[in-house]
C-alpha cells in the first residue's frame, strides 16, 4: 500500500522548521519527505490542502481501562481518591472487562492525535490484544502480582508481545514504592535481571508520599529504587513533582525520563512539578495524561498548554518553556521514554505514525506561528487524521477500527454500572 500526502505543511520534529511539499507512506513506513513529487503511482492520494503533518502525540503515562471511573471519583484528595474510591472499585475488575473499557480510551486517543501510549493497568494481556485488534501502538507495564501475574506469567506475556514489528509491547514496572512489598521488590528485581528492561513507576507524586518513604526507609523514593538498581537500564518515572537535587542527579545518571502529568497533578492538587528546573539540569521530560479517573480527559493539547502555563506561573516567568520544547515533550521525548525510537520524527525509514492538523479551524487562524498555535490555542477538534503503522484509523470524525462505535459505548456503559458498585 502506497499513500501520497500532497500539498502538505510538514513538521518533522527534527527541528522547528516547517517544510512545504509531500510525504509518502509505503506499507508501515515513511518512504519520502520533501518537495512535490512529479511522478509516481500511488494506491491513495490525500490532498492535505495546506494542512499540517507531524508525528503523533505519545501519551507516556495512562491507565486506559480506568474509563469506567471517569467522573466517578472527582473532587477528592489523592489519598482519599485512591484508597476510598479507586481501589475498592478496581477490586471488581475481571479479565473480560478490560478489553471493552480500553476501547473507549483508544477511540479518544485516536481523535486526540495520540498514536502511542504507555499503559499501566490490570490484565495487560487484554489491553495488548485490544491494541492489536484496533491497530493501535502501545507499551504496557509488566507488573508482578502474586495472585494473577507471578514472574513466569509476566515473562510469558512479555515474550509473546515483544516480537519484531509488534504494535503492542511490554516493559517492566510496578505501581509505586508505597504500594510495594518486599516480595514485589524481589520479584521485580528478578524480572529486570531476566529481561534487561528499563523500569517504570509512579514516583514522588505528593509531599506525603516522599515524607512517608523517608520515615520508613530513610531515603526518598528515587533513592530507594536506585539502591535496588532498578533504573540501571533507564526507564521513566511518572509525576516527579517532588524531587530533591540528589533525585535529579540519579535521574540524570541513569538517563531516566520524567513523565509529567500536569492536568492530573493540578486536579488532585498534588502540586506543580519543577519542569523548568529539570530542563535546566538536562533532564528529558515527556507528557502523559494519567488515567481518565484523575484527569479526566485523554487530551495532549491540554497537557501541552498546562505544562507550559503552570511553569510560567510557578516561576513567575512568561518565557519559562518555549512552545517547541513543549511539542518535543509530547512527541519526540515521549517516544524515547517508551522505547519507540522509530516513531519519534517524520523521516524516511521511520514508522508512519502521524497526524494531520486542520489549520482551517478557527483556533488555528490567523497563522503567525503554527507551533505556538498548536501549544497555546490548539485542541482535539483540530485533529483531522490519525495514522498508525501506515493505517488511517481516524479521519474527519470517523473511526476505522473494524467495530461499531455505538456498540462499544453501550457495552462500556453496562460494565461501568456493574463495576462501580462498591461491595
Secondary structure as UniProt FT lines:
FT   STRAND          2..11
FT   STRAND          18..26
FT   TURN            27..28
FT   STRAND          29..34
FT   STRAND          44..47
FT   TURN            49..50
FT   STRAND          52..55
FT   STRAND          57..62
FT   HELIX           64..69
FT   TURN            70..72
FT   HELIX           78..80
FT   HELIX           81..86
FT   HELIX           87..90
FT   TURN            91..92
FT   HELIX           95..97
FT   HELIX           98..111
FT   TURN            112..113
FT   STRAND          114..119
FT   HELIX           124..134
FT   STRAND          137..142
FT   TURN            146..148
FT   HELIX           151..161
FT   TURN            164..165
FT   STRAND          168..174
FT   TURN            178..179
FT   HELIX           182..195
FT   STRAND          199..203
FT   HELIX           207..217
FT   HELIX           221..227
FT   TURN            228..233
FT   STRAND          235..239
FT   HELIX           245..253
FT   TURN            254..255
FT   STRAND          256..260
FT   HELIX           262..267
FT   TURN            268..269
FT   HELIX           275..280
FT   TURN            281..282
FT   STRAND          285..287
FT   TURN            292..294
FT   HELIX           300..314
FT   TURN            315..316
FT   TURN            318..319
FT   HELIX           323..328
FT   HELIX           329..333
FT   HELIX           334..337
FT   TURN            338..339
FT   TURN            341..342
FT   TURN            348..349
FT   STRAND          354..357
FT   TURN            359..360
FT   HELIX           362..364
FT   HELIX           370..376
FT   HELIX           380..382
FT   STRAND          383..388
FT   TURN            389..390
FT   STRAND          391..395
FT   TURN            396..397
FT   STRAND          398..399
FT   HELIX           405..419
//
